[in-house]
Amino acid sequence: ADIGHGTRMRVLNPDRGQLFGLQQKWDGVADRLGGLSPEDRLIVLARIADDSLANIASIVVHIEKGGSTMLLTGDARGDNVVSGMRRAELLPNGHAHVDILKVPHHGSDRNVDTAFFTAITADHYVFSGDRHGPGSNPDRATIQMVLEVRGSDPYTMHFTNSDATVRRWIREDRNQNPSRNYDVFFPGSQDHGIWIDLEDEQLWF
């Protein structure tokens, strides 16, 4: 779709099968909620909430403007993102490069593997996790995948939250691998997001 100002957007995921699975899930939930009071509905939802299908059916969008490209992956699984890119013929010879890649599911290592980061590379990787509480993201393994796949290539990793643990991981990697050629960006304490400047185009997260 042409969304104006010379910008084209392609919705890559979910596919029909993923949407059908999500519809079946929520039809079942609706059946269980019928006739219950609002309070009882909340109790049932708390017991059966499982976002795995919702994550698989996450919306993935490829945006292009003036030769610059951005891939927004939501909470999708990496293999589904790659499949969507392939269906849209955006993965010639099994590889695509974008200016900005929003890393799937806040950098969870359950959603990506090295094959994903090999198939889709970027100048800017955005990790939107906050690492608050158990099971928080991004995972160190995901960051390590990017580091190992890209080797000595130049690129930038952007973290939407300034986290002492992530900073320590970066320091350790730089001490152990001085030949790597990446930059890291953390927002300031008063910032409410990050700017990524692609020459005269600025994109906001």
Stockholm file with secondary structure:
# STOCKHOLM 1.0

chainA/1-205         ADIGHGTRMRVLNPDRGQLFGLQQKWDGVADRLGGLSPEDRLIVLARIADDSLANIASIVVHIEKGGSTMLLTGDARGDNVVSGMRRAELLPNGHAHVDILKVPHHGSDRNVDTAFFTAITADHYVFSGDRHGPGSNPDRATIQMVLEVRGSDPYTMHFTNSDATVRRWIREDRNQNPSRNYDVFFPGSQDHGIWIDLEDEQLWF
#=GR chainA/1-205 SS CEEETTEEEEEEECCHHHHHHHHHHHHHHHHHHTTCCHHHHHHHHHHHCCCHHHHHTCCEEEEEETTEEEEECTTCCHHHHHHHHHHTTCCGGGCEEEEEEECGGGGCTTSCCHHHHHHEEEEEEEECCCCCSTTCSSCHHHHHHHHHHHTTCEEEEEESSCCHHHHHHHHHHHHHCTTCEEEEECCCTTCSSCEEEETTEEEEC
#=GC SS_cons         CEEETTEEEEEEECCHHHHHHHHHHHHHHHHHHTTCCHHHHHHHHHHHCCCHHHHHTCCEEEEEETTEEEEECTTCCHHHHHHHHHHTTCCGGGCEEEEEEECGGGGCTTSCCHHHHHHEEEEEEEECCCCCSTTCSSCHHHHHHHHHHHTTCEEEEEESSCCHHHHHHHHHHHHHCTTCEEEEECCCTTCSSCEEEETTEEEEC
//
